[in-house]
Amino acid sequence: RTGVGCPQPGLQDRVQDLQREQSVYKEEKFDMHAELLKEQGQPKIQHIFHKTSDLLKGMRDDYEMLVANRYRIASLNPRNRSELPAWDATNPRFLDDELTTFTHEGRTFNKRAIKESNVKYPPYSKRDRRKEMIAGNTSKGLEETWLENLFEADYWWLRWQRFVSSTGLTRQFPAAYDGGDGDNRLEPWYLLATQTPKRVVILLDLSNSMHSFDRFTIGVTTVQTLLSTLIPADWINVVFIDDVASMPTCFDRNLVPATPANLLEIQRFVDAASIGASDDKLVSAMAKAILVLEETDSLMGATNASKCNGYDCVPLREFVIVVSDGEVSLTDENIVTLGEMSAARALLHTMSVAVGPVSAPAQAKMRSISCAMNGLYFSIPPINHAVFPAESRRGEVSHPSYVLNRMSEYFQLLAAPIARNHTVLDLSYTAEQSRNLSVEITWGLPRLEPDGSAVTITLALPVFGDALGDLPRLLG
């Protein structure tokens, strides 16, 4: 629980004794469950795996074809049913009201809920932007496929079908009221399906200039959002741009796996940050980040620095993300030094994220960092509530969904290794050819429904479309 490098003397032996006792119990219990599974459940589970693979690949092919044909783009007016509680969010199969339901092959359906899907937008989404409109209208064309799947006898276990756009728009079938402001792009199943393992070092500026114009608040929200987008196979650490290049006490020399316990420790470290550093510490903090990557190399070994994970075996890519207002001391010699640091690591990309109101000279400095170190530049100003009147009552200067929208190209870059293994659907393909397009299906962990009616497992498959450079673009 205390993380790598933070043992608590006196507790360790007791914890190990308890773990040994539990492991013996678990082994006995597992053996019993394994026999039951082999006799009773294995054929059924194998059938579900096989059928679900066909179902998801069919949905993916349908959506890619809709995008290729720009389906229903002329209207550009997707309906947002999520704001209208027109029907119960409960699974239609569990409703008993004879006036609003019907029975098909022994299963009960809600008459109103299966007529159409609903659209849900995350907070701070520009609904009149072309990307959102295309996602809303093309995904509307999936309703026919979803309805056929719902009535298919082989899919008796199917409960919800969703398309989640890279813009955050979610279309769900059957339609259900959802008054929450969650963002499915932060759900584990979405993250696992659209990323491959990587190494990440985040640098947060704590210089005195960050105190003005809510820059520090925006910076902390940005760092916490980026931590929320990591997957368990990632490696992570945070370095403060302060007088001593501070790092979490437990993880002060190398990267650590992005496990829930380690992320919680890092999040606490970020929450406890305070402003007060001088403005000439960027290069030393960057040097500390490079040192952390090198220490991790020696820890993992050169041969263990790659993951296959269902894709082509490639070394883990590395990202250094600099979150700052750009008001830093940065000379031409410093830029050359940063470029030399980057050149020594072929897989390193440095993202510069300017937070808060940023002057033109500060923007130029932040851009020069990303240009010198093979990365991208992003700007996250305070939220303009005149642009987002629906959310103006919140009075927020930043929000996780807002950060995701402002850094969308970073997440496209994270999906690039998956895109390399995927060929965008050709309209001349046969059904067999389209089903054989690669890209692994991701299975999420079981989750108990809020009403206790069922245990749900989510399966996800990424969808690619328009080219981004020489690679297909992640659509959702």
Disulfide bonds with the S-S distance in Angstrom:
Cys6-Cys250 1.96
Cys308-Cys313 1.82
